[in-house]
Amino acid sequence: MSRKISLLEKGLLGIRIDEVHLLVPGLSLTVLLALAGTRLSEMIGVSLLGFKRSPVSAVIVAIALGMVLRNTVRFPALFEKGWDFSVRKVLRLGIILLGIRLSVLDVFRLGAVGVPIVVMCIAGAIILTGYLARRLALPARLGTLIAVGTSICGVSAIVAAAPAIEAEEEEVCYAIAVITIFGLAATLLYPTLAYHIFRHNAVMSGLFLGTAIHETAQVAGAGMIYADAFASPVGLEVATVAKMVRNVFMAAVIPLMAYLHARETSSPGKRRGPGAAKLFPLFIAGFVAMAVFRSVGDAAVGAGRAAFGLWGPDGWAGLQDLFKNGAAFLLVVALAGVGLKTRFGSFKGLGLKPFLVGLGSAAAVGIISFLTISLLGRWIST
């Protein structure tokens, strides 16, 4: 008679330790797809489109590869446990490590005027996307994923929010596809648009690129286009800082979304609201802890000391890169698993509604960004 799974085994693996070999087939396939997705992303974005850093997320490529395989190849059941492990455990570990990208010091770099602009853009995007999703009767979780992806940092925000609101694999895939399409369009169109609507003002243009485009890589790509086309590196610098400030707010927005979801899904008889575990899941706590770790280390290095008494400037930067690269690859592995668990037939009932919400959301954040920067951006100095 097999023994029961322990709490530690359930938390770390999802299965008993003596069954870990069952993870190998499915997990190996997700790792291979992650490697292929990363390589194809570089080929498309760098070799084909000519960017220094690909604006095409390896995540969306890995998801697409996984979905194509799942819907064309008949896999035996032995692959399922590895896919589940990727989607549940690897995803959470990737989200925890993702916190190393966030430093609260970025907020101070943008100044007293820039931060309110970023906050207004985030809040406006979330509110308007939620409104559009309700008007078009979009599933609440899918609307939430599109909202956080548009308002914060694209794919990273979506994959961080998905387990917190218990989103389905199909909803994650659809939200990432929507964000990627409109983010790429903005990457190519917004640099020239910003240059003209802000009358060649590089600071205001950079702020627009940093607040109106979804993905960090897409913002970097748009900033490089602006800098090369108009000989203005300031535009790229401001866009990058504004995007980093947006990313910092993920630490507050994701727990908020988890709280709202838990409150809405609680049984009607419960009046006290969701418990702490639903409000602040363990992996989100780990994510915030990594952001705090990064911020404390940055503060020490900025003051001329070694981070935690161990790492000088170069060592600290190298450690951050190690965590960032590890987080990025783990998320690609996890989302390859999402693609492998998704069937095309599951999208039939959604139709074009998510893309209409994504289009409206992208337009809304662009308009809010333009209006707030037009009113307040002139007082930002670099």
GUPA-741094 format. One record per residue: y, z, x of N, C-alpha, C in turn. Coordinates in steps of 0.1 Angstrom, whole numbers, padded with zeros to 4 digits, always signed. Layout:
# residues N
YZXYZXYZX
...
***
This chain:
# residues 382
-0012+0000+0008+0000+0000+0000+0012+0000+0009
+0022-0009+0007+0033-0011+0015+0043+0001+0012
+0050+0005+0022+0060+0016+0021+0073+0011+0015
+0080+0020+0009+0093+0017+0004+0103+0014+0015
+0113+0005+0012+0123+0002+0022+0133+0014+0023
+0137+0017+0036+0146+0028+0038+0160+0024+0035
+0169+0033+0033+0183+0030+0031+0189+0023+0043
+0186+0027+0055+0191+0020+0067+0186+0006+0068
+0173+0003+0065+0168-0010+0065+0174-0019+0054
+0176-0013+0043+0183-0020+0031+0197-0024+0035
+0204-0014+0041+0218-0017+0045+0219-0028+0056
+0211-0027+0066+0212-0036+0077+0205-0049+0076
+0193-0049+0070+0185-0061+0069+0182-0066+0055
+0182-0057+0045+0178-0061+0032+0163-0061+0030
+0155-0060+0041+0141-0059+0040+0136-0049+0050
+0123-0046+0049+0117-0036+0059+0117-0042+0073
+0117-0034+0083+0118-0038+0097+0105-0046+0100
+0093-0042+0094+0081-0049+0098+0080-0063+0091
+0090-0066+0082+0091-0079+0076+0101-0088+0082
+0108-0084+0093+0119-0091+0098+0115-0106+0102
+0103-0108+0106+0098-0122+0109+0100-0132+0098
+0101-0126+0085+0103-0135+0074+0117-0141+0073
+0126-0135+0081+0140-0141+0081+0141-0153+0090
+0132-0155+0099+0133-0165+0110+0135-0179+0105
+0126-0184+0096+0128-0198+0092+0142-0201+0086
+0146-0193+0076+0159-0196+0069+0171-0193+0078
+0170-0182+0086+0181-0179+0094+0183-0190+0106
+0172-0194+0111+0172-0205+0121+0179-0217+0116
+0176-0221+0103+0182-0233+0098+0197-0231+0096
+0201-0219+0091+0216-0217+0090+0223-0217+0103
+0217-0212+0114+0223-0213+0127+0224-0227+0132
+0214-0235+0130+0214-0249+0134+0225-0256+0126
+0226-0254+0113+0237-0260+0105+0251-0256+0110
+0252-0243+0114+0265-0238+0119+0269-0245+0132
+0259-0247+0141+0262-0254+0153+0266-0268+0150
+0259-0275+0141+0262-0289+0137+0275-0290+0131
+0278-0280+0122+0291-0280+0115+0303-0278+0124
+0301-0269+0134+0312-0267+0144+0314-0279+0152
+0303-0286+0156+0305-0298+0165+0311-0309+0157
+0307-0311+0144+0313-0322+0136+0327-0319+0133
+0331-0306+0131+0345-0303+0128+0354-0307+0140
+0349-0304+0152+0357-0308+0164+0358-0323+0165
+0347-0330+0162+0347-0345+0163+0357-0351+0153
+0357-0346+0141+0366-0351+0130+0380-0348+0133
+0383-0335+0136+0397-0330+0138+0403-0334+0151
+0395-0333+0162+0401-0336+0175+0399-0350+0179
+0386-0355+0179+0383-0368+0184+0388-0379+0175
+0387-0377+0162+0390-0387+0152+0405-0387+0148
+0409-0375+0144+0423-0373+0139+0433-0370+0149
+0429-0366+0161+0438-0364+0172+0445-0351+0173
+0441-0341+0166+0447-0328+0167+0441-0320+0179
+0450-0311+0185+0445-0303+0196+0435-0293+0191
+0437-0288+0179+0427-0279+0172+0424-0285+0158
+0412-0286+0155+0408-0293+0143+0412-0285+0131
+0420-0292+0121+0423-0286+0109+0412-0287+0099
+0401-0293+0102+0389-0294+0093+0380-0282+0097
+0379-0273+0087+0371-0261+0090+0356-0264+0092
+0351-0258+0102+0336-0259+0104+0328-0253+0092
+0335-0244+0085+0328-0238+0073+0325-0249+0063
+0335-0257+0060+0334-0267+0049+0323-0277+0053
+0323-0280+0066+0313-0290+0071+0299-0284+0070
+0297-0271+0074+0284-0265+0073+0280-0264+0059
+0289-0260+0050+0285-0259+0035+0281-0273+0030
+0288-0283+0034+0284-0297+0029+0271-0301+0034
+0268-0298+0047+0255-0301+0053+0244-0294+0045
+0246-0281+0043+0237-0273+0036+0234-0277+0022
+0244-0281+0015+0243-0286+0001+0235-0299+0001
+0238-0308+0010+0231-0321+0011+0216-0318+0013
+0213-0310+0023+0199-0307+0026+0192-0301+0014
+0198-0291+0008+0192-0283-0004+0189-0293-0015
+0198-0303-0017+0196-0311-0029+0189-0324-0026
+0184-0326-0014+0176-0338-0010+0163-0334-0005
+0161-0322+0000+0148-0318+0007+0142-0307-0001
+0129-0307-0003+0122-0296-0010+0118-0286+0000
+0125-0274+0000+0122-0264+0010+0111-0254+0004
+0102-0249+0012+0093-0239+0007+0100-0226+0006
+0094-0217-0002+0100-0204-0006+0103-0195+0007
+0096-0197+0018+0097-0189+0029+0111-0190+0036
+0119-0200+0032+0132-0201+0038+0142-0192+0030
+0139-0188+0018+0149-0180+0010+0153-0167+0016
+0144-0159+0022+0148-0146+0027+0159-0148+0038
+0157-0158+0047+0167-0160+0058+0180-0165+0052
+0180-0173+0042+0192-0177+0036+0200-0165+0029
+0192-0157+0022+0198-0145+0016+0204-0136+0027
+0197-0134+0038+0202-0126+0049+0215-0131+0054
+0216-0144+0056+0228-0151+0061+0240-0148+0051
+0237-0150+0038+0248-0149+0028+0252-0135+0026
+0243-0125+0027+0247-0112+0025+0251-0103+0037
+0242-0103+0047+0244-0095+0058+0252-0101+0069
+0249-0113+0073+0257-0120+0083+0271-0122+0079
+0273-0125+0066+0287-0127+0060+0295-0114+0062
+0289-0103+0059+0297-0090+0059+0300-0087+0074
+0291-0089+0083+0294-0086+0097+0305-0096+0102
+0305-0108+0098+0315-0117+0102+0329-0113+0096
+0329-0108+0084+0342-0103+0078+0347-0091+0086
+0338-0082+0090+0342-0070+0097+0349-0075+0110
+0342-0083+0118+0348-0088+0131+0361-0096+0129
+0362-0102+0117+0374-0110+0114+0387-0102+0115
+0385-0089+0112+0397-0080+0113+0404-0080+0126
+0398-0084+0137+0404-0084+0150+0415-0094+0151
+0416-0103+0141+0426-0113+0141+0440-0108+0136
+0439-0096+0130+0451-0091+0124+0458-0080+0132
+0471-0081+0134+0479-0071+0141+0492-0068+0133
+0494-0056+0130+0506-0052+0122+0519-0055+0130
+0517-0057+0143+0529-0060+0152+0535-0073+0148
+0527-0082+0143+0532-0095+0139+0543-0094+0128
+0541-0084+0120+0551-0081+0109+0565-0079+0115
+0566-0071+0126+0579-0069+0132+0584-0081+0139
+0576-0090+0144+0581-0102+0151+0588-0111+0141
+0585-0111+0128+0592-0119+0119+0605-0114+0114
+0606-0101+0114+0619-0095+0111+0620-0090+0096
+0632-0084+0093+0634-0078+0080+0636-0088+0069
+0640-0100+0072+0642-0111+0062+0629-0119+0060
+0622-0122+0071+0610-0130+0071+0599-0124+0063
+0597-0111+0064+0586-0104+0058+0587-0105+0042
+0599-0102+0036+0600-0104+0022+0597-0118+0017
+0601-0128+0025+0598-0142+0021+0583-0144+0020
+0576-0139+0030+0561-0140+0030+0555-0132+0019
+0560-0120+0016+0555-0112+0005+0557-0119-0009
+0569-0125-0010+0572-0132-0023+0563-0144-0025
+0560-0151-0014+0552-0163-0015+0537-0159-0018
+0532-0148-0012+0519-0143-0015+0518-0139-0030
+0527-0130-0034+0527-0125-0048+0528-0136-0058
+0538-0146-0055+0540-0157-0064+0527-0165-0066
+0521-0168-0055+0509-0176-0055+0497-0170-0063
+0496-0157-0061+0485-0149-0068+0488-0149-0083
+0500-0146-0087+0503-0145-0101+0502-0159-0108
+0508-0169-0102+0508-0182-0108+0494-0188-0108
+0486-0186-0098+0473-0192-0098+0464-0185-0109
+0466-0171-0110+0459-0164-0121+0463-0169-0134
+0476-0172-0136+0481-0178-0149+0474-0191-0152
+0474-0200-0142+0469-0213-0144+0454-0213-0147
+0447-0204-0140+0432-0202-0142+0429-0197-0156
+0437-0188-0161+0435-0184-0175+0438-0194-0185
+0449-0202-0183+0453-0213-0192+0442-0223-0193
+0435-0226-0181+0425-0236-0181+0411-0231-0183
+0410-0218-0187+0398-0211-0189+0388-0212-0178
+0393-0211-0166+0385-0211-0154+0378-0197-0152
+0366-0197-0148+0359-0184-0146+0368-0174-0137
+0369-0162-0141+0379-0153-0134+0377-0152-0119
+0364-0151-0115+0361-0149-0101+0365-0162-0093
+0363-0174-0099+0367-0186-0092+0382-0187-0091
+0389-0183-0101+0404-0183-0101+0409-0173-0090
+0402-0162-0089+0406-0152-0079+0404-0157-0065
+0393-0164-0063+0390-0170-0049+0401-0180-0046
+0404-0189-0055+0414-0199-0052+0428-0192-0050
+0431-0182-0057+0444-0175-0056+0445-0169-0042
+0434-0162-0037+0436-0155-0024+0435-0166-0013
+0428-0177-0015+0427-0187-0005+0441-0194-0003
+0447-0196-0015+0461-0203-0014+0471-0193-0009
+0471-0181-0012+0482-0172-0009+0481-0166+0005
+0469-0164+0010+0467-0156+0023+0463-0166+0034
+0450-0169+0035+0446-0176+0047+0434-0185+0045
+0434-0192+0033+0424-0202+0031+0409-0196+0031
+0401-0203+0039+0386-0200+0039+0384-0185+0042
+0391-0180+0052+0389-0166+0057+0391-0156+0045
+0401-0158+0037+0404-0149+0026+0393-0151+0015
+0389-0163+0013+0379-0166+0003+0365-0159+0006
+0361-0161+0019+0348-0154+0022+0349-0139+0023
+0361-0134+0026+0363-0119+0025+0363-0114+0011
+0369-0122+0002+0370-0117-0012+0357-0119-0019
+0349-0129-0016+0338-0132-0024+0328-0121-0026
+0323-0114-0016+0314-0103-0018+0321-0091-0025
+0334-0089-0023+0341-0078-0029+0342-0080-0044
+0343-0092-0049+0344-0095-0064+0331-0100-0069
+0320-0100-0061+0307-0104-0065+0306-0118-0070
+0313-0127-0062+0313-0141-0066+0300-0148-0063
+0297-0158-0071+0285-0166-0070+0287-0176-0058
+0276-0181-0053+0276-0191-0042+0284-0203-0046
+0281-0208-0058+0288-0220-0063+0303-0219-0064
+0307-0207-0068+0322-0204-0069+0328-0204-0055
+0321-0199-0045+0326-0199-0031+0328-0213-0026
+0317-0221-0029+0318-0235-0024+0329-0243-0030
+0330-0241-0043+0341-0248-0051+0355-0244-0046
+0357-0231-0044+0370-0226-0040+0373-0231-0026
+0364-0231-0017+0366-0236-0003+0369-0251-0003
+0362-0259-0011+0365-0273-0012+0379-0275-0017
+0383-0268-0027+0397-0270-0033+0407-0266-0022
+0406-0255-0016+0415-0251-0006+0416-0261+0006
+0405-0266+0010+0404-0275+0021+0411-0288+0018
+0409-0294+0006+0415-0306+0003+0430-0305+0002
+0436-0296-0005+0450-0295-0006+0457-0289+0007
+0449-0281+0015+0454-0277+0028+0456-0288+0038
+0446-0297+0038+0447-0309+0047+0458-0318+0043
+0460-0320+0030+0471-0329+0025+0484-0323+0029
+0486-0309+0028+0498-0303+0032+0500-0304+0047
+0489-0303+0055+0490-0304+0070+0497-0317+0074
+0493-0328+0067+0498-0341+0071+0512-0344+0065
+0515-0339+0053+0527-0342+0046+0539-0333+0048
+0536-0320+0050+0547-0310+0050+0556-0310+0063
+0551-0314+0074+0560-0314+0086+0572-0323+0084
+0570-0335+0079+0581-0344+0077+0589-0339+0065
+0583-0335+0054+0590-0329+0043+0599-0318+0047
+0594-0308+0055+0602-0297+0059+0614-0301+0067
+0612-0311+0076+0623-0315+0085+0635-0320+0076
+0632-0327+0066+0642-0333+0058+0648-0323+0047
+0640-0315+0040+0645-0307+0030+0653-0295+0036
+0650-0291+0048+0658-0281+0055+0668-0286+0065
+0671-0299+0064+0681-0305+0072+0680-0302+0087
+0668-0304+0092+0665-0303+0106+0666-0289+0112
+0666-0279+0103+0666-0265+0107+0651-0261+0111
+0649-0259+0124+0635-0257+0129+0630-0244+0124
+0638-0233+0124+0634-0220+0120+0629-0220+0105
+0638-0226+0096+0634-0226+0082+0622-0235+0080
+0621-0246+0087+0610-0255+0086+0597-0249+0090
+0597-0241+0101+0586-0234+0106+0581-0224+0096
+0591-0217+0090+0588-0206+0080+0581-0213+0068
+0586-0225+0064+0580-0232+0053+0565-0235+0056
+0563-0241+0068+0549-0245+0072+0540-0233+0072
+0545-0221+0077+0537-0209+0078+0534-0202+0065
+0542-0205+0055+0540-0198+0042+0535-0207+0031
+0535-0220+0033+0531-0230+0022+0518-0237+0025
+0512-0235+0037+0500-0242+0040+0489-0231+0041
+0477-0234+0037+0466-0224+0035+0460-0219+0048
+0453-0227+0055+0445-0223+0067+0454-0220+0079
+0449-0211+0088+0456-0209+0101+0455-0221+0109
+0444-0228+0110+0442-0240+0118+0451-0251+0113
+0452-0252+0099+0461-0262+0093+0476-0259+0096
+0480-0247+0096+0493-0243+0099+0496-0247+0114
+0487-0244+0123+0489-0248+0137+0490-0263+0138
+0481-0270+0131+0482-0285+0132+0495-0290+0127
+0500-0285+0116+0512-0289+0110+0524-0286+0119
+0523-0274+0125+0534-0270+0135+0534-0279+0147
+0522-0283+0152+0522-0292+0163+0527-0306+0160
+0524-0311+0147+0530-0323+0143+0545-0323+0143
+0550-0312+0137+0565-0310+0137+0571-0309+0151
+0565-0302+0160+0570-0300+0173+0570-0313+0181
+0559-0321+0179+0558-0334+0186+0568-0345+0180
+0568-0345+0167+0576-0355+0160+0591-0353+0162
+0595-0340+0162+0609-0338+0162+0614-0330+0174
+0606-0329+0184+0609-0323+0197+0614-0309+0195
+0607-0301+0187+0611-0288+0184+0600-0278+0184
+0597-0272+0196+0586-0261+0196+0589-0249+0188
+0602-0247+0185+0606-0235+0177+0599-0235+0164
+0598-0247+0158+0591-0249+0145+0577-0244+0145
+0570-0248+0156+0556-0244+0157+0555-0228+0159
+0564-0223+0167+0564-0208+0170+0566-0200+0157
+0576-0204+0150+0579-0197+0137+0568-0198+0127
+0562-0210+0126+0551-0213+0117+0539-0204+0120
+0536-0203+0133+0525-0195+0137+0527-0180+0134
+0539-0175+0137+0541-0160+0134+0541-0158+0119
+0547-0167+0111+0547-0165+0097+0533-0165+0091
+0524-0173+0097+0510-0173+0092+0503-0161+0096
+0506-0155+0108+0499-0143+0112+0503-0131+0103
+0516-0132+0099+0521-0121+0090+0513-0122+0076
+0512-0135+0071+0504-0136+0059+0490-0131+0061
+0484-0134+0072+0470-0129+0074+0469-0114+0074
+0479-0107+0079+0479-0092+0079+0478-0087+0065
+0484-0093+0055+0483-0088+0042+0470-0090+0035
+0460-0097+0042+0447-0098+0036+0441-0084+0036
+0444-0075+0045+0439-0061+0045+0443-0053+0032
+0454-0057+0026+0458-0051+0014+0453-0058+0001
+0454-0072+0002+0451-0080-0010+0436-0079-0014
+0427-0080-0004+0413-0080-0007+0408-0067-0014
+0412-0055-0009+0408-0043-0017+0415-0043-0031
+0427-0048-0032+0433-0049-0045+0425-0057-0055
+0420-0069-0050+0412-0078-0058+0399-0071-0062
+0393-0064-0052+0381-0057-0055+0383-0046-0066
+0394-0039-0065+0398-0029-0075+0399-0035-0089
+0407-0046-0090+0409-0053-0103+0396-0058-0109
+0388-0064-0100+0375-0069-0105+0366-0058-0110
+0365-0047-0102+0357-0035-0106+0362-0029-0119
+0375-0028-0121+0381-0023-0133+0377-0031-0145
+0378-0045-0143+0376-0054-0154+0361-0054-0158
+0352-0052-0148+0338-0053-0151+0332-0039-0154
+0340-0028-0154+0334-0015-0158+0332-0015-0172
+0322-0007-0176+0318-0006-0191+0330+0000-0198
+0332-0004-0211+0343+0001-0219+0345+0016-0220
+0334+0023-0219+0334+0038-0221+0340+0045-0209
+0341+0038-0197+0346+0044-0185+0361+0043-0185
+0368+0055-0184+0382+0055-0184+0388+0058-0170
+0380+0063-0161+0385+0067-0148+0386+0056-0138
+0382+0044-0141+0383+0033-0132+0372+0032-0122
+0371+0022-0114+0360+0021-0104+0360+0032-0094
+0348+0034-0088+0347+0044-0078+0351+0039-0064
+0351+0047-0055+0356+0044-0041+0348+0033-0035
+0335+0032-0037+0327+0022-0031+0330+0008-0036
+0334+0007-0049+0338-0006-0054+0352-0009-0050
+0361+0001-0050+0375-0001-0046+0376-0006-0032
+0368+0000-0023+0369-0002-0009+0355-0003-0003
+0349-0015-0004+0335-0016+0001+0334-0014+0016
+0322-0010+0020+0321-0007+0034+0325-0018+0044
+0322-0030+0041+0326-0041+0050+0341-0043+0050
+0348-0040+0039+0362-0041+0039+0368-0029+0048
+0362-0018+0047+0366-0006+0055+0364-0010+0070
+0353-0017+0074+0351-0022+0087+0361-0032+0091
+0365-0041+0082+0375-0051+0085+0388-0044+0088
+0392-0035+0080+0405-0028+0082+0404-0020+0095
+0393-0014+0098+0391-0006+0111+0393-0016+0123
+0388-0028+0122+0390-0037+0133+0405-0041+0135
+0412-0043+0123+0426-0046+0124+0434-0034+0130
+0430-0022+0127+0437-0010+0133+0434-0010+0148
+0422-0013+0151+0418-0013+0166+0426-0023+0173
+0428-0035+0167+0436-0046+0173+0451-0041+0175
+0456-0035+0164+0470-0031+0164+0473-0020+0175
+0464-0010+0176+0466+0000+0185+0465-0005+0200
+0455-0014+0202+0454-0020+0215+0466-0029+0219
+0471-0036+0209+0483-0044+0211+0495-0036+0215
+0496-0025+0208+0508-0016+0210+0507-0010+0224
+0495-0006+0229+0494-0001+0243+0497-0012+0253
+0492-0024+0251+0494-0034+0261+0509-0038+0261
+0515-0038+0249+0529-0041+0248+0538-0031+0255
+0533-0018+0256+0540-0008+0263+0537-0007+0277
+0530-0017+0282+0526-0017+0296+0514-0009+0301
+0507-0004+0291+0495+0004+0294+0482-0004+0291
+0471+0001+0296+0458-0006+0293+0454-0002+0279
+0448-0012+0271+0444-0009+0258+0432+0000+0258
+0434+0012+0252+0424+0023+0251+0420+0027+0265
+0429+0025+0275+0426+0029+0288+0416+0021+0296
+0412+0010+0289+0401+0002+0295+0404-0012+0298
+0413-0019+0290+0415-0033+0292+0430-0036+0294
+0433-0043+0305+0446-0048+0308+0449-0060+0299
+0461-0066+0301+0465-0077+0292+0454-0088+0291
+0449-0092+0303+0439-0103+0303+0426-0099+0297
+0422-0087+0301+0409-0082+0295+0410-0080+0280
+0421-0075+0276+0423-0073+0261+0423-0086+0254
+0430-0096+0259+0430-0109+0253+0416-0115+0253
+0409-0113+0264+0395-0118+0264+0386-0112+0254
+0387-0099+0252+0379-0091+0243+0382-0096+0228
+0395-0098+0226+0399-0103+0212+0392-0117+0210
+0393-0126+0220+0387-0139+0218+0372-0138+0216
+0366-0129+0223+0351-0127+0221+0348-0124+0206
+0356-0114+0201+0354-0110+0187+0357-0121+0177
+0369-0128+0180+0373-0139+0171+0363-0150+0171
+0358-0154+0182+0348-0165+0183+0335-0160+0176
+0331-0148+0178+0319-0143+0172+0320-0142+0157
+0332-0138+0152+0334-0137+0137+0334-0151+0132
+0340-0161+0138+0341-0175+0133+0327-0180+0132
+0319-0178+0142+0305-0184+0142+0297-0178+0131
+0297-0164+0130+0290-0157+0120+0293-0162+0106
+0306-0164+0103+0310-0169+0090+0305-0183+0087
+0305-0192+0098+0299-0205+0096+0284-0204+0093
+0277-0195+0100+0263-0193+0097+0261-0189+0082
+0269-0179+0078+0268-0174+0065+0271-0184+0054
+0281-0192+0056+0285-0202+0046+0276-0214+0047
+0269-0217+0058+0258-0227+0058+0247-0222+0048
+0244-0209+0048+0235-0203+0039+0239-0205+0024
+0252-0203+0022+0258-0205+0008+0255-0220+0004
+0258-0229+0013+0255-0243+0010+0240-0246+0007
+0231-0239+0014+0217-0241+0012+0212-0235-0001
+0220-0225-0006+0216-0219-0019+0223-0225-0031
+0230-0236-0029+0238-0242-0040+0232-0255-0044
+0231-0257-0057+0226-0270-0062+0238-0277-0069
+0238-0290-0068+0249-0298-0073+0250-0296-0089
+0239-0294-0095+0239-0293-0110+0247-0281-0115
+0249-0271-0106+0256-0259-0110+0271-0262-0112
+0276-0273-0107+0290-0277-0108+0294-0284-0121
+0284-0289-0128+0286-0297-0140+0296-0291-0150
+0294-0278-0152+0302-0272-0163+0316-0270-0159
+0320-0270-0146+0333-0267-0142+0342-0279-0142
+0337-0291-0140+0345-0303-0140+0357-0303-0130
+0368-0308-0135+0380-0309-0126+0389-0297-0127
+0386-0287-0135+0395-0276-0137+0399-0269-0124
+0389-0266-0116+0393-0259-0103+0402-0267-0095
+0401-0280-0094+0410-0288-0086+0424-0289-0093
+0425-0288-0106+0438-0288-0112+0445-0274-0109
+0437-0264-0109+0442-0250-0106+0447-0250-0091
+0438-0256-0083+0442-0257-0068+0454-0265-0066
+0456-0276-0073+0468-0284-0072+0480-0277-0076
+0479-0270-0088+0490-0263-0093+0494-0251-0084
+0483-0244-0079+0486-0233-0070+0492-0238-0057
+0488-0249-0051+0494-0254-0039+0508-0258-0041
+0511-0264-0053+0525-0268-0056+0533-0256-0058
+0528-0246-0065+0535-0234-0068+0539-0226-0055
+0530-0225-0046+0533-0218-0033+0543-0225-0025
+0542-0239-0026+0552-0247-0019+0566-0246-0024
+0567-0245-0038+0580-0244-0044+0586-0230-0042
+0578-0220-0043+0582-0206-0041+0587-0205-0026
+0580-0210-0017+0583-0210-0003+0597-0217-0001
+0599-0228-0007+0611-0236-0005+0623-0228-0011
+0621-0222-0023+0632-0215-0029+0636-0202-0021
+0626-0194-0018+0629-0182-0010+0635-0184+0003
+0630-0195+0010+0636-0198+0023+0650-0203+0022
+0652-0211+0012+0666-0216+0010+0676-0205+0007
+0671-0194+0001+0680-0183-0003+0682-0174+0009
+0671-0171+0016+0671-0160+0026+0669-0165+0041
+0663-0177+0042+0659-0181+0056+0670-0183+0066
+0682-0185+0061+0693-0187+0071+0696-0174+0079
+0691-0163+0074+0694-0150+0082+0683-0146+0091
+0673-0155+0093+0662-0152+0102+0666-0158+0116
+0665-0150+0126+0668-0154+0140+0655-0153+0148
+0654-0161+0158+0642-0160+0167+0647-0158+0181
***
